[in-house]
């Protein structure tokens, strides 16, 4: 890799590369919340990025009224740009935006709905596989991950025009919910109660490249071209009243190329210092 022939010095360098790469989180290359904004609802879940704005899936109870809504939110301040009612029960999953339509996971009737972003109307709904939880769009295909039952942790690649499944992969993760595509990889939130994890996933074969310990109770996930956005689920006391309002967090992720260059650069310095 760094020498034309493998000799003792090169082997030491390769071992150090592996050690430094493995220690990268310790050196500061971790996921990091850089900003948090108030969500438009208490139970805040699905997220999708739409050209400078976030689509947010939220559910509220105010007095005797329930509000199951889709919000378009300004990510700079959390302001609501648009919002539409959705006519199905408490049904919170992730979202994706394909450039024209919003796609929503419906947890409790195992459906995925295509929604008109101009008025929130449901154009078509499809039977999903298991309980659909995470949803992302890669520029050509929809991707959906299920979170329970026989389909738990299965990632489906779907033709959005026909809803035909063209490939599926077992992610081998416990409880994936939020899903986002960053242009080359998928990110999946693993929602496991108070503690969770975030997985970086190879889009070619569904293998987990790296897993990060992460905060729990995060559900929706979106990618804005530079940062991840995640939703922190709020909730109500059993007797009524809000114990936590939903929030939306902007998350900085490590850049694998920079991480590797850092390791290589450090090794070059170490190598020069060797007698
Ligand atoms: Ca998403």
Boltz pocket constraint, residues with backbone or C-beta under 6 A from the ligand:
constraints:
  - pocket:
      binder: B
      contacts: [[A, 47], [A, 48], [A, 94], [A, 95], [A, 96], [A, 134], [A, 135], [A, 136], [A, 178], [A, 179], [A, 180], [A, 220], [A, 221], [A, 222]]
      max_distance: 6.0
